[in-house]
């Protein structure tokens, strides 16, 4: 692990495991978590001989808790700083949720033009755009995101326990068996980050329009989504994104929740491996 300092003097923490000569896989975490959310995937892929890299987004985890720059342009530029610092090439970028938006923005704005990207994976990802607008009538009303901001500001700690213990992993469904370890690990990651970064990040993940990014991406892209995703509803995300991608493939997982990389790593990891190797 190490850090890189961006052009605007933000320290970004990253993990870098495996042989430096192996094909790199770069993981982009969701809101409001950290690179630790990829433990199951990083251990799996480093065990398969890949080089695995994951960073903590600015204001999240162990990266600098700066007061500004919590938007997709800065997120993507921060990824570019890590990638260029490590001189990663032929990389596969895998993004979950907000990290899917970040990964798409990075590939379209930086990595693809530099010839550094081999493939892209979007898992439960926020593109094309989450919020309801005249151009996106199927989106979620702005009031939904205002509600998230209000809960975060009122009692962030309890909000995170409730979010992880409820819709994020579909633990609110009848017959669900919540894992206290998973819930507490989600809470731990969230509370390690900055309230300001998380508050501002809600606007970044909900209001950024990734349509142009998706249209610009031409590398093979796998779009994975659970059809019981209560955080990023599939109808207004994956089902639209795959139509905008030049070289996209959609894979839908019946009854899988938003946090499927954790709850169903035994299914997700082999599917990721097949795509990476193809």
C-alpha positions, 0 to 999 in steps of 0.5 A: 500500500502507499499514497499518491499526492494529486495536483490539488495536493490531496493524498490518495491512499491505495493498495497494490498487491501482487506481481508488478508484471501481472495484468492489473485490475483496478477496483473502484469502491462505492459510497461511503466506503473504502477500498476495504469493500473489495476484500473478497475480490482482491484476495480472489484475484491476487490468488489467481495471479493478477495485480490488484489495486484499489484506492480510497476515494478523496475524503473516504477511508484513509485518503485526505479529508479535504473539504472540496473536490467531491465530484466526478471530475476530481474522482476520475482525476484522482484515479488517473493520478494513481494509475499514472503513478503506478504506470498501469497498462492493459488494466481492467477497471471494476467499479461498484455503485458510485465507483462504477460512475467513477470508473466510467468517467475515468475510462472515458476522460483519461484511461482510454485515450492514454491506451491504458484500459483493456476492459471495464466492469460496472456492478450495481453502478449509478450510470447513466444518471440516478436523479429524475429529470425531464430527460430521465423520467424513470429516475429517483426524485430529488427528494430521495437524495435530500432525505439521505443528506438529512439523515446523514447530517442528523445522525450519520452513525445510526444512518449507516447502521440502518442503511447497511442493515436494511436496503443495501444488502436487502437485509430488509427482505422477508427471510433475510439473514443479516450478517452483523459482521457485514453490517459492522464492516460497512459502518466501520468503513463509512465512519472512517471517512469524512462527513463532508465528503459523504454529504457532497458525494450524494450529489456527485453520484445522483446528479452526474450524467454519464451518458456522454461517458458511456457513449465514448467508451469502446473497450469491452464492458460488462454490466452486472446488476442484481434485480433486487437492487434497492439502492440503484434500481436496475430499470433506470441504470444497467438496462439503460447503460448497456444500450449506450455502450458500444461494446457492452454486455449485460448480466442480470442476477435474480434476487441479488442485492446492491451489495452483491459483491459481498453477499454473493462473492462466490457467484460474482468472482468467477463471473468476473474472472471469466470476463477478465480472461475472455 
